[in-house]
Amino acid sequence: MKKFLSAVTAAALAALLLAAPASAVLNVAAGTDRDSVEINGNLYLTVTVSGDSASVPEPKLPNMQSFNIYSSGRSQSISIINGKITTTVSFTYILTPRFIGVQTIPSISVFNGKEKAATPEMQVTVTKARQPAAQQPQQRPQQAPRQQRPTQAARTAANRGEQIFIKAETDKKTAYPGEQINISIKFYTSVPLSSNPQYVPAPFRNLISEDLPPVRSGETDIGGVRYAYSEIKAALFALNPGPAEIQSATVIAQVPSEEAIDPFDPNFFQKFMAISGAQGQSREFATDPIKLDIKPLPPGAPAGFSGAVGNYSVTAAADRPEARAGEAVNFSITIIGSGNLKAVTAPKFPELPDFKVFDTMSSLDVRKEGDVISGKKTFTYILVPRSEGKRTIPPIKFSYFEPHLAAYRELQTDPVTLLVEKGGLAAKSVNFNPATAAAPVTASGSDIRYVSDKPGSDSLPFLASSVLALPYWTHSVPVALLLLSFWLARFNRFKLANPLLFRFRRARSEASRDIEAADILIKAGKPNEAVARLYDSFMKYLSDKCGVKVSALTIRKAAELVKARFPSATERSLDEVRELWGALELRHFSPEAAGSEGASDLAKKYSLLLVRLEKELK
């Protein structure tokens, strides 16, 4: 019976019951595929972590003295419903028991920097290995322990009379960067050990490794001597062309003492009890280092090749065939096959003028079956149609190198068509009807004034005499006003002829005013409106600085534009621009994630980034 226990910490439960819907929730659950396992069997442990953010932390496994632990892959899924992001990642481990009896799997915890969640302890019963049953009529006899042909290195060690030794070998000596290389490490013994041996993996140079569980065990005959062996396998991937090395792996084992005991020795009983207590001697066994030759990839790579090595296929699909203008559509590119999927990057996405494109979120599902690393990796884009009509996303190309054929392959997806209907914003248009009757004309005033026939006082001579009595320097004021009006007229003409220059100079002051306005909104308890204000302000600031409307570009294109327009911009500043842009877009697109604390952090990051950019964007 499959057991699946789940737990959430008290803090997470309180957040679920009492906090606002925008607060983060972190959950963790753990389960095993069975309650009982034999001492020579394997147990599958699945730890599932979920949260309402784009990423979740990896679980921290406790120290398990009763089990050996091997990673067996992970799978991830991301869903966006009504602007709310939910991420679920399942981590799979293989446990091999070390002792018989009721064993405990301790609590497994996760921590995302703010919240902590943990599972309860689990109990697993480890039993003795079943003995082969007596052969019954009309029943198939049980299979004998698995046997393998020993390697040449193992035969050499056995011929030298070694009772315990460890050997390592790889399935190939030369490979391309990113090509899978399997290494097998076998520990042989023809004598019983006093305790379970301790395995220390080998360090690698110019290589990364992935476990290939479970641990294999069996028996083999070498030179007429019966050996029991345990085999550990791993998949290796080279990083760069050139030499690579697998250094020594070691096993520390307690070997029964072969020391002869003199019955007349005064310490006879102490030595006898030490040996009979199965303490033995601690010995260390090591493999020989293995050197590998990593060949460079051949020339002639396609233009879109980004380093993927293996055997893959690629598909693309939208989450629905129809949408409205202004609504988000999830567009996924899925790469399936065998190889180091962790190193596979997103294919180059085409320019889509009919869509607002948000950067990718990736999910990874790794499988380890048949000693081959395989699975799928999905890159999810968020597309927002700008207008109604039939919109087509062109084929997306993906290139990889197939090591078995030593050739490059280029694949492409089928085009994806979306039917975009008029959205709520597009429906708000102004119609002019020329047939509307004109309003009646009414008199607003009179343009004829009658001349009065009554005599009045003549004030003009008095005014003239008063002006002439003024000091001479006051007569320069009209001239100064005339010159000032002439300068203002030329300044306005220059301003109209150079709008980008003035927008460039005003960008900082307008951005600062927007940050102050956002702070006021945050204090008023309106974080969503504050994030929207910051997002619009950041887009306008970059547009004023670059002289191009950056909101129509992707983050990557905008960063390239800033670098081309301002060569003095540092990579650190560009990284901060990408990070702030992505955070603002995420909270602007998912308003439920824009809490007061998150909005305040964005405002502070924006303010600090302005200071840096003003020094570099000149």
C-alpha positions in Angstrom: 0.0 0.0 0.0 1.4 3.3 -1.0 1.8 5.8 1.8 1.7 9.5 1.2 2.1 11.7 4.3 2.0 15.4 4.1 2.7 18.2 6.6 2.7 22.0 6.7 4.2 24.0 9.4 2.1 26.0 11.8 3.3 29.2 10.2 2.2 28.1 6.8 -1.2 27.0 8.1 -1.7 30.4 9.8 -0.8 32.1 6.6 -3.4 30.0 4.8 -6.2 30.8 7.3 -5.5 34.4 8.3 -3.3 36.1 5.7 -4.5 38.0 2.7 -4.8 36.0 -0.5 -1.6 37.6 -1.9 0.6 36.2 0.8 3.0 33.4 -0.1 2.2 29.8 0.8 4.8 27.1 1.0 3.8 23.4 1.2 5.9 20.2 1.4 4.7 16.6 1.4 6.7 13.3 1.4 5.8 9.7 0.8 7.2 6.3 0.1 6.1 3.7 -2.4 5.6 1.1 0.4 5.8 0.5 4.1 8.1 -2.5 4.1 11.2 -3.3 2.2 13.8 -6.1 2.3 17.4 -5.4 3.3 18.6 -6.0 -0.3 15.7 -4.0 -1.9 15.2 -0.3 -2.7 12.6 2.3 -1.5 11.4 5.2 -3.5 10.9 8.5 -1.6 9.1 11.4 -3.3 9.2 14.9 -1.8 6.8 17.4 -3.3 7.3 21.1 -2.8 4.7 23.7 -3.9 4.3 27.4 -3.5 2.6 30.4 -5.1 5.8 31.8 -6.7 7.8 31.2 -9.9 10.3 29.0 -8.0 10.3 26.9 -4.9 13.3 25.8 -2.7 14.9 22.4 -2.9 14.2 20.2 0.2 16.9 19.7 2.7 17.3 16.0 3.4 18.4 15.2 6.9 21.3 12.8 7.8 19.8 9.3 7.4 22.0 6.7 9.2 19.7 3.9 8.3 19.7 4.5 4.5 21.9 5.3 1.6 20.4 8.1 -0.5 20.5 8.5 -4.3 18.8 11.2 -6.4 16.5 9.8 -9.1 15.4 13.0 -10.9 12.8 15.7 -10.5 9.7 17.0 -12.3 8.3 20.5 -12.2 5.0 22.1 -13.3 4.0 25.8 -13.4 0.4 27.0 -13.7 -0.9 30.5 -14.1 -4.6 30.9 -13.2 -6.3 34.3 -13.0 -2.9 36.0 -12.8 -1.7 33.7 -9.9 1.4 31.6 -10.3 1.6 28.2 -8.7 4.8 26.0 -8.9 5.0 22.4 -7.9 8.3 20.4 -8.0 8.5 16.6 -7.1 12.0 15.3 -6.1 12.5 11.5 -6.3 15.1 9.7 -4.2 16.0 6.0 -4.0 16.8 4.7 -0.5 18.7 1.5 0.1 18.4 0.2 3.7 21.4 -0.5 5.8 19.9 -2.2 8.9 17.1 -4.6 9.6 14.2 -3.4 11.8 11.9 -0.5 12.1 13.8 2.5 10.6 12.8 6.1 10.7 12.9 8.7 7.9 13.4 12.0 9.7 11.5 15.1 9.0 12.3 16.8 5.7 12.2 20.6 5.7 12.2 23.4 3.1 12.8 27.1 3.6 12.3 30.0 1.1 13.8 32.7 3.2 10.5 33.7 4.8 8.6 30.6 5.5 9.6 27.1 6.6 7.6 23.9 6.1 8.4 20.3 7.2 7.0 16.8 6.9 6.5 14.5 9.9 8.7 11.5 10.5 7.9 8.3 8.6 8.4 4.7 9.7 9.6 1.9 7.4 10.1 -1.7 8.3 13.2 -3.3 6.9 13.1 -7.1 6.8 15.5 -9.9 6.1 16.0 -11.0 2.5 13.7 -13.8 1.6 15.4 -17.2 1.2 14.8 -19.0 -2.1 11.7 -21.3 -1.6 11.9 -25.0 -2.2 11.0 -25.9 -5.8 7.3 -26.9 -6.0 5.8 -28.9 -8.8 4.5 -26.9 -11.7 6.3 -23.8 -10.4 9.1 -21.9 -11.8 12.2 -22.0 -9.7 13.5 -18.8 -8.2 16.2 -17.1 -10.1 19.8 -17.3 -8.8 21.6 -14.2 -7.8 22.6 -12.1 -10.8 26.0 -12.8 -12.2 28.1 -10.6 -14.4 31.3 -11.3 -16.3 34.1 -9.7 -14.3 36.3 -7.0 -16.0 39.9 -7.6 -16.9 40.9 -5.4 -14.0 38.9 -7.5 -11.6 40.5 -10.7 -12.9 43.9 -9.2 -12.5 43.2 -8.3 -8.8 41.7 -11.8 -8.2 44.7 -13.5 -9.7 46.9 -11.6 -7.3 45.0 -13.2 -4.5 43.2 -10.1 -3.3 40.1 -10.9 -1.2 38.7 -7.4 -1.2 39.2 -4.8 -3.9 37.4 -2.0 -5.8 37.5 -1.2 -9.5 36.2 1.5 -11.8 35.6 1.6 -15.5 33.8 3.8 -18.1 31.9 2.8 -21.1 34.0 5.1 -23.3 37.4 6.8 -23.2 36.6 9.6 -25.6 33.5 11.8 -25.9 32.2 15.2 -26.9 31.3 17.9 -24.4 27.8 17.2 -23.1 27.8 13.5 -24.3 26.9 11.0 -21.6 29.7 8.8 -20.2 28.7 6.0 -17.8 31.1 5.1 -15.0 30.7 1.8 -13.1 32.4 1.4 -9.6 32.3 -2.2 -8.2 33.4 -3.3 -4.8 34.3 -7.0 -4.6 34.7 -9.1 -1.5 35.2 -12.8 -1.0 35.2 -12.6 2.9 32.4 -11.4 5.2 32.8 -7.8 6.4 32.4 -6.7 10.0 30.0 -3.8 9.1 28.6 -1.9 6.1 31.4 -0.3 4.1 31.4 3.5 3.7 31.7 4.8 0.1 33.4 8.1 -0.8 32.7 9.2 -4.4 35.5 10.2 -6.7 36.2 13.9 -7.4 36.0 14.9 -11.1 37.9 17.3 -13.3 36.2 18.9 -16.3 33.2 16.7 -15.6 29.8 16.9 -13.9 27.9 13.8 -12.6 24.4 12.5 -12.1 23.6 9.4 -10.0 22.2 6.3 -11.8 20.4 4.5 -8.9 19.8 2.0 -7.5 22.9 0.2 -6.2 23.3 -3.2 -8.0 24.5 -6.2 -6.2 25.2 -9.8 -7.1 27.8 -12.6 -7.2 30.4 -13.6 -9.7 33.2 -16.2 -10.1 36.7 -14.9 -10.7 39.5 -17.5 -11.0 37.5 -20.1 -9.1 36.8 -17.7 -6.2 33.3 -16.6 -5.4 33.0 -12.8 -5.0 30.0 -10.8 -3.9 30.0 -7.3 -5.4 28.1 -4.0 -5.1 28.0 -1.7 -8.1 27.4 2.0 -8.2 26.8 3.8 -11.5 26.9 7.5 -12.5 26.4 9.5 -15.6 29.2 12.0 -16.5 29.0 15.0 -18.8 32.2 16.8 -20.0 32.2 20.5 -19.8 34.9 21.6 -22.2 37.1 20.1 -24.9 40.5 18.8 -23.6 41.6 16.3 -20.9 39.2 15.2 -18.2 39.9 13.0 -15.2 38.0 10.7 -12.8 40.0 10.6 -9.6 40.1 7.8 -7.0 36.9 6.7 -5.4 37.4 5.0 -2.0 35.6 2.5 0.2 36.3 2.2 3.9 35.5 -1.2 5.3 35.9 -3.1 8.6 37.8 -6.3 7.7 37.9 -9.2 10.2 41.3 -9.4 11.8 43.6 -12.2 10.7 45.9 -11.8 13.6 46.7 -15.2 15.3 46.1 -15.2 19.1 48.5 -16.9 21.4 46.4 -18.8 24.1 49.2 -18.1 26.6 49.2 -14.4 25.9 48.2 -12.5 29.1 45.8 -10.3 27.0 44.2 -13.4 25.4 40.7 -12.7 26.6 40.8 -9.0 25.5 42.0 -9.8 22.0 39.6 -12.7 21.7 36.6 -10.5 22.7 37.7 -7.8 20.3 37.8 -10.2 17.4 34.6 -12.0 18.3 32.9 -8.6 18.7 33.4 -8.1 15.0 35.3 -4.9 15.4 38.0 -6.0 12.8 40.4 -3.7 11.1 39.5 -0.5 9.2 41.0 -0.6 5.7 40.6 1.8 2.8 40.3 0.6 -0.8 40.7 3.0 -3.8 40.2 2.9 -7.5 42.8 3.9 -10.1 42.3 7.3 -11.7 40.8 7.3 -15.2 41.7 9.8 -17.8 39.4 10.8 -20.6 39.8 12.7 -23.9 37.1 15.2 -24.6 36.9 16.0 -28.3 35.8 19.5 -29.6 32.5 19.7 -31.5 33.0 19.6 -35.3 32.6 22.8 -37.3 29.4 23.6 -39.3 27.0 24.2 -36.4 23.7 25.8 -37.4 23.1 29.4 -36.6 20.7 28.6 -33.7 22.9 26.0 -32.0 23.4 26.8 -28.3 25.4 23.7 -27.1 22.7 21.0 -26.7 24.2 17.5 -27.1 22.1 14.3 -27.2 19.0 13.1 -29.1 15.9 15.3 -28.9 12.6 16.3 -30.4 10.7 19.6 -30.0 7.1 20.7 -30.0 5.2 23.9 -29.4 1.7 24.6 -28.3 -0.6 27.2 -26.8 -2.8 26.5 -23.8 -5.9 27.4 -25.9 -6.7 28.1 -29.6 -8.8 31.3 -28.9 -8.2 34.4 -26.8 -9.2 38.0 -26.4 -7.0 41.0 -27.1 -5.2 41.9 -23.8 -5.6 38.4 -22.3 -2.6 36.3 -21.4 -1.9 33.0 -23.3 0.6 30.4 -22.1 2.8 29.3 -25.0 5.1 26.3 -24.3 8.1 24.9 -26.1 8.9 21.3 -25.0 12.2 19.6 -25.7 12.1 15.8 -25.1 14.9 13.3 -25.4 18.1 12.0 -23.9 21.1 14.1 -22.8 22.0 16.7 -20.2 18.7 18.5 -20.2 19.8 20.8 -17.4 22.2 22.5 -19.9 19.6 22.9 -22.6 18.7 26.5 -23.1 15.6 28.0 -24.7 15.5 28.2 -28.5 15.6 31.6 -30.1 12.1 33.1 -30.0 10.9 34.9 -33.1 9.9 38.6 -33.1 6.1 38.8 -32.6 4.9 42.4 -33.3 1.3 41.3 -32.7 2.0 40.1 -29.1 3.5 41.5 -26.0 6.0 38.7 -25.0 7.1 38.0 -21.4 10.3 36.1 -20.8 10.4 32.4 -20.2 9.8 30.2 -17.2 11.3 26.7 -17.5 10.3 23.4 -15.9 12.4 20.2 -15.9 11.4 16.5 -15.7 14.4 14.2 -15.5 14.2 10.4 -15.7 16.9 7.8 -15.2 15.9 4.6 -16.8 18.2 2.0 -18.4 21.2 4.0 -17.2 20.3 6.8 -19.6 19.5 10.4 -18.5 16.4 11.5 -20.3 13.2 13.5 -19.8 11.7 16.8 -21.0 12.3 20.5 -20.5 9.5 23.0 -21.1 10.0 26.7 -21.7 6.8 28.7 -21.1 6.2 32.2 -22.6 3.3 34.5 -21.7 1.9 36.1 -24.8 -0.6 39.0 -24.7 -2.3 39.7 -28.1 -2.3 43.4 -28.9 -5.2 43.3 -31.3 -7.9 41.0 -32.7 -7.7 38.8 -35.7 -6.0 35.6 -36.8 -2.5 35.6 -35.4 0.2 32.9 -36.3 3.3 32.1 -34.3 5.9 31.0 -36.8 7.9 27.8 -36.5 10.6 27.8 -33.8 13.9 26.2 -34.6 16.0 24.0 -32.3 19.4 22.7 -33.1 21.5 20.0 -31.3 24.5 17.8 -31.9 23.9 14.0 -32.0 27.2 12.3 -30.8 26.4 8.8 -32.1 26.3 10.2 -35.7 28.8 13.0 -35.0 26.4 15.4 -36.9 24.2 18.4 -36.2 20.5 18.3 -36.4 18.0 21.2 -36.8 14.4 20.7 -35.9 11.5 23.1 -36.1 8.0 23.2 -34.6 4.7 23.5 -36.4 3.3 27.0 -36.7 0.7 27.8 -34.0 -2.4 29.8 -34.9 -4.5 31.8 -32.4 -7.9 33.3 -33.1 -7.9 36.6 -31.2 -11.2 38.3 -30.5 -11.8 41.9 -29.6 -11.1 42.4 -25.9 -12.6 44.8 -23.4 -10.1 47.5 -24.0 -10.4 47.3 -27.8 -14.1 47.8 -27.5 -13.7 51.2 -26.0 -13.7 53.3 -29.2 -15.1 56.7 -30.1 -17.6 56.9 -33.0 -18.4 60.1 -34.9 -21.9 60.3 -36.5 -22.0 63.0 -39.2 -25.8 62.7 -39.4 -26.3 64.1 -35.9 -28.4 67.3 -36.0 -26.5 70.4 -35.3 -27.4 72.4 -32.2 -29.2 75.7 -32.8 -27.1 78.8 -33.0 -27.5 81.3 -30.2 -26.1 84.8 -29.7 -23.1 84.9 -27.4 -22.5 88.6 -27.5 -22.4 91.8 -29.5 -19.7 93.2 -31.7 -21.0 96.8 -32.0 -20.6 99.4 -29.3 -22.1 102.8 -29.6 -20.1 105.9 -29.1 -21.0 107.9 -26.1 -22.0 111.5 -26.7 -21.1 112.6 -23.2 -17.8 114.4 -22.7 -15.1 112.8 -20.5 -11.8 113.5 -19.0 -8.7 113.1 -21.3 -6.2 111.0 -19.3 -3.7 110.4 -22.1 -1.7 113.7 -21.6 -1.5 113.0 -17.9 -0.2 109.4 -18.5 2.4 110.6 -21.0 3.8 113.2 -18.6 4.0 110.6 -15.8 6.0 108.3 -18.0 8.4 111.0 -19.0 9.0 111.8 -15.4 10.4 108.3 -14.6 14.2 107.7 -14.4 16.0 106.9 -17.6 17.0 103.3 -16.6 13.3 102.3 -16.4 13.0 102.8 -20.2 15.3 99.8 -20.6 12.7 97.4 -19.1 10.6 97.1 -22.3 13.8 96.4 -24.2 14.7 93.6 -21.8 11.2 92.1 -21.9 11.4 92.2 -25.7 14.7 90.4 -25.7 13.4 87.8 -23.2 10.4 87.1 -25.3 12.7 86.7 -28.4 14.9 84.2 -26.4 11.9 82.2 -25.2 10.5 82.0 -28.7 13.8 80.6 -30.0 14.0 78.2 -27.0 10.6 76.8 -27.7 11.5 76.3 -31.4 14.6 74.4 -30.3 12.6 72.4 -27.8 10.1 71.4 -30.5 12.8 70.5 -32.9 14.7 68.3 -30.3 12.0 66.5 -28.2 14.2 63.5 -27.5 16.9 65.6 -25.9 14.5 67.2 -23.4 12.9 63.9 -22.6 16.4 62.5 -22.0 17.1 65.3 -19.5 13.8 65.1 -17.7 13.7 61.3 -17.4 15.4 61.3 -13.9 13.2 64.0 -12.3 10.0 62.4 -13.7 11.0 59.0 -12.4 11.8 60.4 -9.0 8.3 61.9 -8.8 6.7 58.6 -9.8 8.6 56.8 -7.1 7.3 59.3 -4.5 3.8 58.9 -5.8 4.2 55.1 -5.6 5.3 55.4 -1.9 2.2 57.4 -1.2 0.0 54.6 -2.8 1.8 51.9 -0.8 1.3 53.8 2.5 -2.4 54.2 1.5 -2.7 50.4 1.2 -2.8 50.3 -2.6 0.2 48.1 -3.6 -1.3 47.1 -7.0 -1.7 50.7 -8.1 1.8 51.4 -6.8 3.3 48.6 -8.9 1.4 49.7 -12.0 2.8 53.3 -11.4 6.4 52.0 -11.0 6.1 49.7 -14.1 4.8 52.6 -16.3 7.5 54.9 -14.9 10.3 52.4 -15.6 9.1 51.8 -19.1 8.9 55.6 -19.7 12.4 56.2 -18.2 14.1 53.7 -20.4 12.1 54.9 -23.4 13.2 58.6 -22.7 16.8 57.5 -22.3 17.0 55.4 -25.4 14.7 57.4 -27.6 12.7 54.2 -28.5 9.5 52.9 -27.0 11.0 49.9 -25.1 7.6 48.5 -23.8 7.2 46.9 -27.3 10.4 45.0 -26.8 11.4 41.9 -24.8 13.7 42.3 -21.9 16.6 40.8 -23.8 16.1 43.2 -26.8 15.8 46.2 -24.5 19.0 45.3 -22.7 20.8 45.0 -26.1 19.4 48.4 -27.1 20.7 50.0 -23.9 24.1 48.5 -24.4 24.3 49.7 -28.0 23.0 53.2 -27.2 25.3 53.6 -24.1 28.5 51.6 -24.4 29.6 52.7 -20.9 26.7 50.8 -19.3 28.1 47.9 -17.3 26.9 44.3 -17.2 25.9 44.7 -13.6 23.6 47.6 -14.4 22.1 45.7 -17.3 21.5 42.7 -15.1 19.8 44.9 -12.6 17.6 46.4 -15.4 16.6 42.9 -16.5 15.9 41.8 -12.9 13.8 44.9 -12.1 11.9 44.7 -15.4 11.1 41.1 -14.8 9.9 41.7 -11.2 7.7 44.6 -12.2 6.2 42.7 -15.1 5.5 39.7 -12.9 3.7 41.7 -10.3 2.0 43.9 -12.9 0.8 40.9 -14.7 0.0 39.0 -11.5 -1.5 41.7 -9.2 -2.2 39.1 -6.4 1.6 38.9 -5.9 2.0 42.6 -5.3 1.9 42.9 -1.6 2.8 46.0 0.3 6.3 44.7 1.2 7.0 43.5 -2.3 5.9 46.9 -3.8 8.1 48.8 -1.3 11.1 46.6 -2.2 10.5 47.3 -5.9 10.4 51.1 -5.3 13.7 50.9 -3.3 15.4 48.9 -6.1 14.1 51.3 -8.7 15.4 54.3 -6.7 18.9 52.8 -6.3 19.0 51.7 -9.9 18.3 55.3 -11.0 21.4 56.5 -9.3 23.5 54.0 -11.1 22.0 54.5 -14.5 22.3 58.3 -14.3 26.1 57.8 -14.0 26.4 55.4 -16.9 23.7 56.4 -19.4 25.4 59.5 -20.7 
